[in-house]
Amino acid sequence: MQHAPIVVHHIAPAGGRRVSLRTDGRDTVLGLARSDADVIEFLRRAGVPDPDEVVLGDTELIAWQGEEPHTYEAEPSDTDIP
């Protein structure tokens, strides 16, 4: 089974999503994205051609883990005390 080479991981508790790139069997963390613009910039810096197209829907190149794609903020917990 082949996996997408770009992974946008689960939302961190404080918000943002780690972005990693798999090349030559190794994962490299590109950064913590807080928006699609951040993901695009990380991919541009890593030399990915047409990073806008990748982020906007190329499911063979990018895998969004957990929450809905293009979401970067953690949902407030129902157990939080006001």
C-alpha positions in Angstrom: 0.0 0.0 0.0 1.4 3.4 -1.0 0.9 6.3 1.3 0.6 10.0 0.4 4.0 11.6 0.7 2.6 14.8 2.4 0.8 14.4 5.7 -1.1 17.1 7.6 -1.4 15.5 11.1 -4.2 15.8 13.7 -4.8 19.2 15.3 -2.6 19.9 18.3 -4.4 20.7 21.6 -3.2 24.3 21.3 -4.1 24.5 17.6 -2.2 24.1 14.4 -1.3 20.9 12.5 2.2 19.4 12.0 3.0 18.9 8.3 5.5 16.2 7.2 6.9 15.1 3.9 8.0 11.5 3.2 10.9 11.2 0.8 13.3 8.3 0.3 11.6 6.4 3.1 12.2 9.2 5.7 9.7 11.6 7.2 10.7 15.3 7.5 8.6 17.6 9.6 8.2 20.8 7.7 6.5 22.9 10.4 3.3 23.6 12.4 0.6 25.0 10.1 -2.1 27.3 11.3 -3.6 27.8 7.9 -3.6 26.5 4.3 -1.2 29.4 3.5 1.3 27.9 6.0 1.0 24.5 4.4 1.5 25.9 0.9 4.6 27.9 2.1 6.1 24.8 3.8 5.6 22.8 0.6 7.0 25.6 -1.6 10.1 25.7 0.6 10.5 21.9 0.3 10.5 22.2 -3.5 7.0 20.6 -4.1 5.8 21.7 -7.6 2.5 23.6 -7.6 1.9 23.5 -3.8 -1.4 25.3 -4.2 -2.9 22.4 -6.2 -1.6 19.9 -3.7 -3.2 21.6 -0.7 -6.5 22.3 -2.5 -7.3 18.6 -3.2 -4.7 16.3 -4.6 -5.5 13.3 -2.4 -2.8 11.1 -4.0 -0.2 13.6 -2.7 -1.6 14.8 0.6 -3.3 13.0 3.5 -5.3 14.9 6.1 -5.3 13.0 9.4 -8.1 13.2 11.9 -10.3 16.3 11.6 -11.7 17.9 8.5 -9.2 19.1 6.0 -8.4 22.8 6.1 -9.3 23.0 9.8 -6.5 24.2 12.2 -8.1 25.1 15.5 -8.9 22.6 18.3 -12.5 22.4 19.2 -13.2 23.6 22.8 -13.7 20.7 25.2 -17.2 20.2 26.6 -15.6 19.7 30.0 -13.9 23.1 30.2 -15.1 25.1 33.1 -16.2 28.7 32.1 
